[in-house]
Amino acid sequence: MITITGLKKTYKHHQVLKSIDIEIHSGSVTAIVGPNGSGKTTLLKSILGLVIPESGSISVGGSTIKSSDQYRKQIGYLPQNHGFPANLKVKESIKLLQDLRTDVKDYDLELYEAFGLEEYKNKQIKHLSGGTLQKLSAAIAFMFRPTLLILDEPTSSLDPSASILLKDKIRKVNNEGVTVLLTSHIMPEVDELADEVIFMLEGCVRYKGSVTELKNIQETPSLEKAVANIIKMEFSPCLI
């Protein structure tokens, strides 16, 4: 589904991504984890075409993203920071996106309805709580029936019941064949959702493999402890 080769990105004098080489398999749930500043969000934004790397290549569905932007129509994106126009109402934000995506008519509104967002349809974005904004962003990520979901800290700001609804939806669409790529600082959530984990540290991929394998290597049943153990390790330049 996604192939990344030799990806490098530098901001000013700081190299954020150091020759990243990874492959995300179609139909998988892959979690990118690591401390703040490890390059996770920059990697996601590079895949989305929102960040332009200095070198390397990214292919989605067999086509390099430099050759066409049409691949973005396959993607549902839940960002950490919401960019909704503050003065628009919820229903106006939904309608605006639907008007832009004329290629899709059969909308997936399951999360919109489950989150009770219809109750807020006449509220302006600037008057929504952080949790309601997160619900709206999550509902929009699924709305156009993507084949690839990119979710940056998906349960951030959500209460437990909303978090359960979102995780159940992620599992449902993944069972239907949707590829999911997510970041999260919540290791029990990663353990619950992900097939594979990519651990990043200082712009390098330090581990890529199954969640079970990582726990076996670190000799712990806890993914949180396994990741903490990797952070404590001393590394030479990028191993992967």
C-alpha positions as CSV (number, residue, x, y, z in Angstrom):
1,M,0.0,0.0,0.0
2,I,2.7,2.5,1.0
3,T,6.4,2.2,0.2
4,I,8.9,4.8,1.5
5,T,12.5,4.8,0.4
6,G,15.4,7.0,1.5
7,L,13.1,9.7,2.9
8,K,14.9,12.7,4.4
9,K,13.6,16.0,5.8
10,T,15.4,18.9,7.4
11,Y,14.0,21.9,9.1
12,K,16.7,24.6,9.2
13,H,19.6,22.7,10.6
14,H,17.7,19.9,12.3
15,Q,17.3,16.7,10.4
16,V,13.8,15.4,11.3
17,L,13.7,12.3,9.0
18,K,17.0,10.4,8.4
19,S,16.7,8.2,5.4
20,I,13.5,6.4,6.3
21,D,12.8,3.1,4.5
22,I,9.5,1.4,5.4
23,E,6.6,-0.5,3.8
24,I,3.0,-0.4,5.1
25,H,1.1,-3.5,4.0
26,S,-2.4,-3.2,2.5
27,G,-5.1,-4.1,4.9
28,S,-2.9,-3.7,8.0
29,V,-3.2,-1.5,11.1
30,T,0.2,0.1,11.6
31,A,1.0,2.3,14.6
32,I,3.9,4.8,14.5
33,V,5.1,5.4,18.1
34,G,7.9,7.3,19.7
35,P,8.7,10.3,21.9
36,N,7.7,13.9,20.9
37,G,10.0,15.2,18.2
38,S,10.8,11.8,16.8
39,G,9.5,12.6,13.4
40,K,6.1,10.8,13.5
41,T,3.9,13.7,12.3
42,T,6.4,14.8,9.7
43,L,6.4,11.3,8.3
44,L,2.6,11.3,8.1
45,K,2.5,14.8,6.5
46,S,5.1,13.7,3.9
47,I,2.8,10.8,2.9
48,L,-0.1,13.3,2.6
49,G,2.0,15.7,0.5
50,L,1.8,18.4,3.1
51,V,5.5,18.3,3.8
52,I,8.0,18.1,0.9
53,P,11.2,16.0,1.8
54,E,14.6,16.9,0.4
55,S,15.1,13.3,-1.0
56,G,13.6,9.9,-1.1
57,S,10.4,8.6,-2.6
58,I,6.9,7.7,-1.4
59,S,4.5,5.4,-3.3
60,V,0.9,4.9,-2.5
61,G,-0.9,2.0,-4.2
62,G,2.0,1.5,-6.6
63,S,2.2,5.2,-7.8
64,T,4.7,7.8,-6.6
65,I,3.0,10.7,-5.0
66,K,5.1,13.1,-7.0
67,S,3.5,11.9,-10.2
68,S,-0.1,12.8,-9.3
69,D,-2.2,14.1,-6.4
70,Q,-5.1,11.8,-7.2
71,Y,-4.0,9.3,-4.5
72,R,-5.2,11.7,-1.9
73,K,-8.8,10.8,-2.8
74,Q,-8.1,7.4,-1.3
75,I,-7.1,8.9,2.1
76,G,-9.2,9.8,5.1
77,Y,-7.1,12.1,7.4
78,L,-7.6,12.9,11.1
79,P,-5.0,15.6,12.0
80,Q,-3.8,16.6,15.5
81,N,-4.7,20.2,14.8
82,H,-8.1,21.1,13.3
83,G,-8.2,23.6,10.5
84,F,-11.9,24.3,10.3
85,P,-13.0,27.9,9.5
86,A,-14.0,29.2,12.9
87,N,-17.2,31.1,11.7
88,L,-18.7,28.2,9.8
89,K,-21.4,26.1,11.3
90,V,-20.9,22.3,11.6
91,K,-23.4,21.6,8.8
92,E,-21.7,24.2,6.6
93,S,-18.3,22.5,7.1
94,I,-19.8,19.2,6.2
95,K,-21.5,20.6,3.1
96,L,-18.4,22.4,2.0
97,L,-16.3,19.2,2.0
98,Q,-19.1,17.3,0.3
99,D,-19.2,19.9,-2.5
100,L,-15.4,19.6,-2.9
101,R,-15.6,15.8,-3.1
102,T,-17.9,15.4,-6.1
103,D,-16.4,12.0,-6.8
104,V,-18.2,10.5,-3.7
105,K,-22.0,10.5,-3.2
106,D,-22.5,7.5,-0.8
107,Y,-21.2,9.1,2.4
108,D,-20.3,7.1,5.5
109,L,-22.1,9.0,8.3
110,E,-22.0,6.2,10.9
111,L,-19.6,8.1,13.2
112,Y,-21.3,11.4,12.7
113,E,-24.6,9.9,13.9
114,A,-23.0,7.8,16.7
115,F,-21.2,10.8,18.1
116,G,-24.5,12.8,18.1
117,L,-23.1,15.6,15.9
118,E,-26.5,16.4,14.4
119,E,-27.2,18.1,17.7
120,Y,-24.4,20.6,17.0
121,K,-25.1,21.2,13.3
122,N,-26.1,24.8,13.8
123,K,-23.2,25.6,16.1
124,Q,-20.2,27.6,14.8
125,I,-16.9,25.7,14.9
126,K,-15.4,28.3,17.3
127,H,-18.1,27.4,19.9
128,L,-17.3,23.7,19.9
129,S,-15.4,22.0,22.7
130,G,-12.1,20.2,21.9
131,G,-13.8,16.9,22.3
132,T,-16.6,17.8,19.9
133,L,-14.1,19.1,17.3
134,Q,-12.2,15.8,17.6
135,K,-15.5,13.9,17.0
136,L,-16.2,16.1,13.9
137,S,-12.7,15.5,12.5
138,A,-13.0,11.8,13.1
139,A,-16.4,11.6,11.4
140,I,-15.1,13.5,8.4
141,A,-12.0,11.2,8.1
142,F,-14.4,8.2,7.5
143,M,-17.1,10.1,5.6
144,F,-15.7,9.6,2.0
145,R,-15.1,5.9,2.4
146,P,-11.3,6.0,2.1
147,T,-9.1,2.9,1.4
148,L,-6.4,4.4,3.5
149,L,-6.9,6.1,6.9
150,I,-4.2,8.3,8.4
151,L,-5.0,9.1,12.0
152,D,-2.8,11.3,14.1
153,E,-3.5,10.7,17.8
154,P,-7.1,9.7,17.0
155,T,-8.5,9.5,20.5
156,S,-7.0,12.7,21.8
157,S,-9.6,14.8,23.7
158,L,-12.2,12.1,23.4
159,D,-14.1,10.8,26.5
160,P,-14.1,7.0,27.1
161,S,-17.4,6.3,25.4
162,A,-16.5,8.3,22.2
163,S,-13.0,6.6,22.2
164,I,-14.7,3.2,22.2
165,L,-16.9,4.2,19.3
166,L,-14.0,5.4,17.3
167,K,-11.9,2.3,18.0
168,D,-14.8,0.0,17.1
169,K,-15.2,2.0,13.8
170,I,-11.4,1.6,13.0
171,R,-11.7,-2.2,13.5
172,K,-14.8,-2.4,11.4
173,V,-13.4,-0.6,8.4
174,N,-10.1,-2.5,8.7
175,N,-12.0,-5.8,8.6
176,E,-13.5,-4.5,5.4
177,G,-10.0,-4.0,3.9
178,V,-9.1,-0.4,4.8
179,T,-5.5,0.2,5.6
180,V,-4.9,2.2,8.8
181,L,-1.8,4.2,9.7
182,L,-2.0,5.9,13.1
183,T,0.1,7.6,15.7
184,S,-0.6,7.4,19.4
185,H,1.1,8.0,22.8
186,I,-1.4,5.6,24.4
187,M,0.3,2.2,24.3
188,P,-2.7,0.1,25.5
189,E,-4.6,1.7,22.5
190,V,-1.8,0.6,20.1
191,D,-1.7,-2.9,21.6
192,E,-5.5,-3.1,21.2
193,L,-5.6,-1.9,17.5
194,A,-2.3,-2.4,15.7
195,D,-0.9,-5.4,13.8
196,E,2.4,-3.8,13.4
197,V,4.4,-1.0,15.2
198,I,7.0,1.3,13.9
199,F,9.1,2.9,16.6
200,M,10.8,6.2,15.7
201,L,13.5,8.0,17.7
202,E,15.4,11.1,16.6
203,G,14.2,10.8,13.0
204,C,15.2,7.1,12.7
205,V,13.2,3.9,12.5
206,R,14.5,1.8,15.4
207,Y,12.0,-1.0,15.2
208,K,9.4,-2.2,12.6
209,G,7.5,-5.4,13.2
210,S,4.6,-7.0,14.9
211,V,3.4,-5.9,18.3
212,T,3.8,-9.5,19.6
213,E,7.3,-9.8,18.3
214,L,8.4,-6.5,20.0
215,K,7.0,-7.7,23.3
216,N,8.8,-11.0,22.9
217,I,12.1,-9.3,22.1
218,Q,11.8,-7.1,25.1
219,E,10.6,-10.0,27.3
220,T,7.5,-8.3,28.6
221,P,3.8,-8.7,28.1
222,S,3.4,-4.9,28.2
223,L,3.8,-2.9,25.0
224,E,4.3,0.2,27.1
225,K,7.3,-1.4,28.9
226,A,8.7,-2.8,25.6
227,V,8.6,0.7,24.1
228,A,10.1,2.3,27.2
229,N,12.9,-0.3,27.1
230,I,13.8,0.8,23.5
231,I,13.9,4.4,24.5
232,K,16.5,3.6,27.2
233,M,18.7,1.7,24.7
234,E,21.9,3.3,23.3
235,F,21.9,3.5,19.5
236,S,24.5,4.1,16.8
237,P,23.3,6.0,13.7
238,C,20.0,4.8,12.2
239,L,19.8,1.0,12.3
240,I,16.9,0.7,9.9
